[in-house]
């Protein structure tokens, strides 16, 4: 990663030569760093350092990638150069080191190291930390270079052994800049329950997609839909009938592109190689992220191109699944500056050949898959104030059969493939004015999935019937935003968005067309958020509001009755919603924060399906449902940052919950499923997570979540109680827990060894349904504990070798199963998998 090794070595060689100049220049250094520096506003770190360099005359030596995505808080002015520089780096996880009288190196802070206090006196500070002036630093550096007989060389003058690179645990504990409030902020300062997964760490993991990664996040689960695709449940809040029972309850973003369908909660299982980070926001985020951000938001943020550094990295793995076969995977990422500091491109390619582990009659390992991923981003920056980014992401998954069965077997001989592909296009423009950033994000995505399912096990009446579903969606989005950047007690953001979504659903039974209709949605929204700081920025009050308006249409292409003389169904509905957010945050010091918040999230309503409207055109649509969240939380990074923690308690109140229930719209027609605002649900919840480095090179990460989200009253379907008061809502896990241990060793000359052991637990989910008038627990699943182990050997030459075991405990219980019979429809967890992964960076 970073610049070419030859260029990097040449740069540092120059730095070391400069650092060996005589100590006579040190007085000049002290004079330069003591001169007053004017105010520098909060802005991206790279720009802040450039402005500081112009004002102070000091030059910086650092790799440009270190500043990527980091925000500097600025400095108030009329301070010495060193104090101003220290303040510019607050919250970035970086430190400075004077190399000579006019050169400063910017470096990552080592794990467990304490940030330098922004007090440059030579006396020992109040915290007992000895302060060393830049002159002393330069003097010590010069002495080390000139008289290093006992430093870089041994007593006899021989070369000392090559040291290993910095401990990799730093990537787990470094301060992270995030953007959940539409502006760059340090994770510690954001009054939201949030988990951030850093892309550099994800690259070393073996998770194949979003489903596996979300298992490691507290209070989050990824129930799999009947089409084999994941949905997202946060704090127990999830959609009914995951495939086609209403919009998702959690928003899903790739960069600035919002996924989501009118009538389905499924999301693509995106490839996660070469990401900047993943942000998982827990709790309603309806004000800034709009419809579907009812329980939270999952944001997948890809790497932007680097305008100055060439970079290539390659990753490959081979593994074997017990009861299955051999799996292969390869990934490549290339960053190419086209015009220095003006134009660059970044491309990512990936391919996975996954063996199956489910056997069908005559077909072993029947659920094999080919997964392809390609991504391209091009960044242009014609001026310092304006940037334009275009991106394209293509992903394709071809599964020979669904991973359904029992104990590794599926009793149906018929092929049941699932094929999906997604194309995502985005154009983003940012203009940095004096006190604001003006943004425009224009996107279009085209998604399609088709699946087949043999219904024979349902009974004699279904013998030989194969259900085939084709679903496609085309969505255009535009969002405009204005975000304040100036210093002072006020911060604000405002914006407007438009979304045009057309989804098409086609269903066949053994080749006979049974349904063909389109859902369309045209929605718009305006939103804003305002923050005021008090008491020298120790106390902050944030208020926000969003207004949303949605017009929907349903249009049949063929009648649900299959009678060509029956008029086609056409339905219209309009929905709107106003959602607020209020947060009070207290920062007693830089290492601790407390917050109290109230927020609402919502889903839009939806029309009834054609099979209901064809016999009962008067049947009303399902109205929007609303989730209110009352939360108290805290987060901190005491002990010099060696402990990082987050905890929250909350109360959820879900009104007008959308549920699929059996109804009889008329006495002459059989019962059918309609979406109704059938009930409300509520409950307390709590969650915590922490990362601690108790001793050097040893990292412990742990998390736990619990929620008591249950129905407030009985839910009745056809005069039968489907859900009793106090029972859990469908597909909703009550608990999640996680524990990870990482230990770092120095081995040999220039090598690191990282040993990792982790495990996660998700409690069982249940679903009850009325089938032919019979009440049955149809979709209950097992509690799922998953453990992993790995050993990674890495070297100074930018390569690493990892031996790993996924699903170490060989958990094979289904996340959901069907009861007709149980041996037929169970969505299985992949068995224990052993493998080897190699990664190389240039």
Rosetta blueprint (number, residue, H / E / L):
1 X L
2 X L
3 X L
4 X L
5 X H
6 X H
7 X H
8 X H
9 X H
10 X H
11 X H
12 X H
13 X H
14 X H
15 X H
16 X H
17 X H
18 X H
19 X H
20 X L
21 X L
22 X L
23 X H
24 X H
25 X H
26 X H
27 X H
28 X H
29 X H
30 X H
31 X H
32 X H
33 X H
34 X L
35 X L
36 X E
37 X E
38 X L
39 X L
40 X E
41 X L
42 X L
43 X E
44 X E
45 X H
46 X H
47 X H
48 X H
49 X H
50 X H
51 X H
52 X H
53 X H
54 X H
55 X H
56 X H
57 X L
58 X L
59 X E
60 X E
61 X E
62 X L
63 X L
64 X H
65 X H
66 X H
67 X H
68 X L
69 X L
70 X L
71 X E
72 X E
73 X L
74 X L
75 X E
76 X L
77 X L
78 X L
79 X E
80 X E
81 X H
82 X H
83 X H
84 X H
85 X H
86 X H
87 X H
88 X H
89 X L
90 X L
91 X L
92 X L
93 X L
94 X E
95 X E
96 X E
97 X E
98 X E
99 X L
100 X L
101 X L
102 X L
103 X E
104 X E
105 X E
106 X E
107 X E
108 X E
109 X L
110 X L
111 X L
112 X L
113 X L
114 X L
115 X L
116 X L
117 X L
118 X L
119 X L
120 X L
121 X L
122 X L
123 X L
124 X E
125 X L
126 X L
127 X L
128 X L
129 X L
130 X E
131 X L
132 X L
133 X L
134 X H
135 X H
136 X H
137 X H
138 X H
139 X H
140 X H
141 X H
142 X H
143 X H
144 X H
145 X H
146 X H
147 X L
148 X H
149 X H
150 X H
151 X L
152 X L
153 X E
154 X L
155 X L
156 X L
157 X L
158 X L
159 X E
160 X L
161 X L
162 X L
163 X L
164 X L
165 X L
166 X L
167 X L
168 X L
169 X L
170 X H
171 X H
172 X H
173 X H
174 X L
175 X L
176 X L
177 X E
178 X E
179 X L
180 X L
181 X L
182 X L
183 X L
184 X L
185 X E
186 X E
187 X H
188 X H
189 X H
190 X L
191 X L
192 X L
193 X E
194 X E
195 X E
196 X E
197 X E
198 X E
199 X H
200 X H
201 X H
202 X H
203 X L
204 X L
205 X L
206 X L
207 X L
208 X L
209 X L
210 X H
211 X H
212 X H
213 X H
214 X H
215 X L
216 X L
217 X L
218 X L
219 X L
220 X E
221 X E
222 X L
223 X L
224 X E
225 X L
226 X L
227 X L
228 X L
229 X L
230 X E
231 X L
232 X L
233 X E
234 X E
235 X L
236 X L
237 X E
238 X L
239 X L
240 X L
241 X L
242 X L
243 X L
244 X L
245 X L
246 X L
247 X L
248 X L
249 X L
250 X E
251 X E
252 X E
253 X E
254 X E
255 X L
256 X L
257 X E
258 X E
259 X E
260 X L
261 X L
262 X L
263 X L
264 X L
265 X L
266 X L
267 X E
268 X L
269 X L
270 X L
271 X L
272 X L
273 X L
274 X L
275 X E
276 X E
277 X E
278 X E
279 X E
280 X E
281 X E
282 X E
283 X L
284 X L
285 X L
286 X H
287 X H
288 X H
289 X H
290 X L
291 X L
292 X L
293 X L
294 X L
295 X L
296 X E
297 X E
298 X E
299 X E
300 X E
301 X E
302 X E
303 X L
304 X L
305 X L
306 X L
307 X L
308 X L
309 X L
310 X L
311 X E
312 X E
313 X E
314 X E
315 X E
316 X E
317 X E
318 X E
319 X E
320 X E
321 X E
322 X L
323 X L
324 X L
325 X L
326 X E
327 X E
328 X E
329 X E
330 X E
331 X E
332 X E
333 X E
334 X E
335 X E
336 X E
337 X E
338 X E
339 X E
340 X L
341 X L
342 X L
343 X E
344 X E
345 X E
346 X E
347 X E
348 X E
349 X E
350 X E
351 X E
352 X E
353 X E
354 X E
355 X L
356 X L
357 X L
358 X L
359 X E
360 X E
361 X L
362 X L
363 X E
364 X L
365 X L
366 X L
367 X L
368 X L
369 X E
370 X E
371 X E
372 X E
373 X E
374 X E
375 X E
376 X E
377 X E
378 X E
379 X E
380 X E
381 X L
382 X L
383 X L
384 X L
385 X L
386 X E
387 X E
388 X E
389 X E
390 X E
391 X E
392 X E
393 X E
394 X E
395 X E
396 X E
397 X E
398 X E
399 X E
400 X L
401 X L
402 X L
403 X L
404 X E
405 X L
406 X E
407 X L
408 X L
409 X E
410 X E
411 X L
412 X L
413 X L
414 X L
415 X L
416 X L
417 X L
418 X E
419 X E
420 X E
421 X E
422 X E
423 X E
424 X E
425 X E
426 X E
427 X E
428 X E
429 X E
430 X E
431 X E
432 X E
433 X L
434 X L
435 X L
436 X E
437 X E
438 X E
439 X E
440 X E
441 X E
442 X E
443 X E
444 X E
445 X E
446 X E
447 X E
448 X E
449 X E
450 X E
451 X E
452 X E
453 X E
454 X E
455 X L
456 X H
457 X H
458 X H
459 X L
460 X H
461 X H
462 X H
463 X L
464 X L
465 X L
466 X E
467 X E
468 X E
469 X E
470 X E
471 X E
472 X E
473 X E
474 X E
475 X E
476 X E
477 X E
478 X E
479 X E
480 X E
481 X E
482 X E
483 X E
484 X E
485 X L
486 X L
487 X L
488 X L
489 X L
490 X E
491 X E
492 X E
493 X E
494 X E
495 X E
496 X E
497 X E
498 X E
499 X E
500 X E
501 X E
502 X E
503 X E
504 X E
505 X E
506 X E
507 X E
508 X E
509 X E
510 X L
511 X L
512 X E
513 X E
514 X E
515 X E
516 X E
517 X E
518 X E
519 X E
520 X E
521 X E
522 X E
523 X E
524 X E
525 X E
526 X E
527 X E
528 X E
529 X E
530 X E
531 X E
532 X E
533 X E
534 X E
535 X L
536 X L
537 X L
538 X L
539 X E
540 X E
541 X E
542 X E
543 X E
544 X E
545 X E
546 X E
547 X E
548 X E
549 X E
550 X E
551 X E
552 X E
553 X E
554 X E
555 X E
556 X E
557 X E
558 X E
559 X L
560 X L
561 X L
562 X L
563 X L
564 X L
565 X L
566 X L
567 X L
568 X L
569 X L
570 X E
571 X E
572 X E
573 X E
574 X E
575 X E
576 X E
577 X E
578 X E
579 X E
580 X E
581 X E
582 X E
583 X E
584 X E
585 X E
586 X E
587 X E
588 X E
589 X E
590 X L
591 X L
592 X E
593 X E
594 X E
595 X E
596 X E
597 X E
598 X E
599 X E
600 X E
601 X E
602 X E
603 X E
604 X L
605 X L
606 X E
607 X L
608 X L
609 X L
610 X H
611 X H
612 X H
613 X H
614 X L
615 X L
616 X L
617 X L
618 X L
619 X L
620 X L
621 X L
622 X E
623 X L
624 X L
625 X E
626 X E
627 X E
628 X E
629 X E
630 X E
631 X E
632 X E
633 X E
634 X E
635 X E
636 X E
637 X L
638 X L
639 X H
640 X H
641 X H
642 X L
643 X E
644 X E
645 X E
646 X E
647 X E
648 X E
649 X E
650 X E
651 X E
652 X E
653 X E
654 X E
655 X E
656 X E
657 X E
658 X E
659 X E
660 X E
661 X E
662 X E
663 X E
664 X L
665 X L
666 X L
667 X L
668 X L
669 X L
670 X L
671 X L
672 X E
673 X E
674 X E
675 X E
676 X E
677 X E
678 X E
679 X E
680 X E
681 X E
682 X E
683 X E
684 X E
685 X E
686 X E
687 X E
688 X E
689 X E
690 X E
691 X E
692 X E
693 X L
694 X L
695 X L
696 X L
697 X L
698 X E
699 X E
700 X E
701 X E
702 X E
703 X E
704 X E
705 X E
706 X E
707 X E
708 X L
709 X L
710 X E
711 X E
712 X L
713 X L
714 X L
715 X E
716 X E
717 X E
718 X L
719 X L
720 X E
721 X E
722 X E
723 X E
724 X L
725 X L
726 X L
727 X L
728 X E
729 X L
730 X L
731 X L
732 X L
733 X L
734 X L
735 X E
736 X E
737 X E
738 X E
739 X E
740 X E
741 X E
742 X E
743 X E
744 X E
745 X E
746 X E
747 X E
748 X L
749 X L
750 X L
751 X E
752 X E
753 X E
754 X E
755 X E
756 X E
757 X E
758 X E
759 X E
760 X E
761 X E
762 X E
763 X L
764 X L
765 X L
766 X L
767 X L
768 X L
769 X E
770 X E
771 X E
772 X L
773 X L
774 X E
775 X E
776 X E
777 X L
778 X L
779 X L
780 X L
781 X L
782 X L
783 X L
784 X E
785 X E
786 X E
787 X E
788 X E
789 X E
790 X E
791 X E
792 X E
793 X E
794 X E
795 X E
796 X L
797 X L
798 X L
799 X E
800 X E
801 X E
802 X E
803 X E
804 X E
805 X E
806 X E
807 X L
808 X L
809 X L
810 X L
811 X L
812 X L
813 X L
814 X L
815 X L
816 X E
817 X E
818 X L
819 X L
820 X L
821 X L
822 X L
823 X L
824 X L
825 X L
826 X E
827 X E
828 X L
829 X L
830 X L
831 X L
832 X L
833 X E
834 X E
835 X E
836 X E
837 X E
838 X E
839 X E
840 X E
841 X E
842 X L
